[in-house]
Amino acid sequence: MSTPNIMTEAYSQEDWLKDIFSNTESDRSVKVAEQSLKVFDIFCEKQGQTRHEMIGRYQNWLKPEKIDGERPEPDIRSICLSLSKFTQFMNEAHDDIEINVRKTNSRMKGDIPTFKKKSPRTIQLYFGYLKSYLRKCHDIKLDSQDIKDFVTFPKNRKPARQPLTLQQLKHIVDEASPKRRALYYVLISSGMRLGEGLSLTRRSFHFEKNPVKVDIEAEYTKTKVERSTYISSEAVEKLKLFLGDVFDHKSECDCIECSKLIFGWGDSQSVNVLYEDQYFHRLRARIGKKLSQKEANGKFVGEGFFKKYPNSVRFVVNIHSMRAYFISKASMKHGETFSHAMSGHGSYLKEYNRIEDMDLEKMYLELEDDLWIESVRSETDKINIEEVKSLKDSMKQLQDEVERLKKYPQTA
């Protein structure tokens, strides 16, 4: 009696990407997954194969053809060693591999982008997506122990994160447009993620409260848990200047104007975040040039607003550091539980929910002075003031000496 032919459920790359979005509700996660496959395609081409041919080799190693009626053992080792070559490929720069990107000013000038070395974190992220793709779309299952034994990953070096200084924040808000200035004050004084800040509408704010309370919908938080935080009186003043008449509407108002995004540009949160990252990149460069600071190159990490972390493309001064600034200030004032819960870290939210609103308001008001920007002099400002005072004292002494000499001229 013949064995019935069992059809397996078809599962395509599109199905895989849809599942990633369903699981993460993040366009960015989908784009990273797509990029991991593009990098794997480049690797395969470097090996003289297409992705389809490379995966065919993996399937033959996993389920080899019978020899004399006997099927050999699966060759998991060869699959893992091939994937280890993939991780090593990503850990190196390949100047001979040109990357197809949209035309930019640098491209128009003749600069052709090539394959850049990936960070250890990016390598692990791309490998994780590729492993998922191979398993779900091509039934190539790899045991975690086999990966541990045969796949080599570069060590993840984590340079100490450097905090934004008060002087840098002053430069940023002074140079930003009124809309961005208001956004930055909200981020700095609340600990929100950028995407959360860009999701705010007029109804998110409770201006009748002191301090002003801000509700963030679960749909836009990383943990998918609704939460509330507060903003400083300085941030409220910047919002007043930017919002105008809309500021006076009550939070319960159902008018169309109050339902519009205050800082976001469109319905896609990931696109809004990308757009703000690009704006801040231009803003950072403008401030750096204005201060005559040196840009980074292959041997120099840059200085000031142009400074990057070693062996990284990440700038020390970035828009996401505003959240870290709040967390640091809140931690020093009321401890980690308060600071991380206010900024939306899931593991702290249960402790946060046990605190009464009145206690939270009191704790925030105690913290508020530490979050002010314009109302506080930076260390550089203090030094300049001391220098001016010293110069004034010296000039006063010289004037006194001149007057004394005028009254009592020396004789030969």
Secondary structure by P-SEA (a helix, b strand, c coil): ccccccccccccaaaaaaaaaaacccaaaaaaaaaaaaaaaaaaaaacccaaaaaaaaaaaaccccccccccccaaaaaaaaaaaaaaaaaccccccccccccccccccccccccccccaaaaaaaaaaaaaaaaacccccccaaaaaacccccccccccbbbbcaaaaaaaaaaccaaaaaaaaaaaaccccaaaaaaccccccccccccbbbbbccccccccccccccccaaaaaaaaacccccccccccccccccccccccccccaaaaaaaaaaaaaaaaaaaaaaabbbbbccccccccccccccccccccccccaaaaaaaaaaaacccaaaaaaaaccccaaaaaaaccaaaaaaaaaaacccccccccccaaaaaaaaaaaaaaaaaaaaaaaaaaaaaccccc
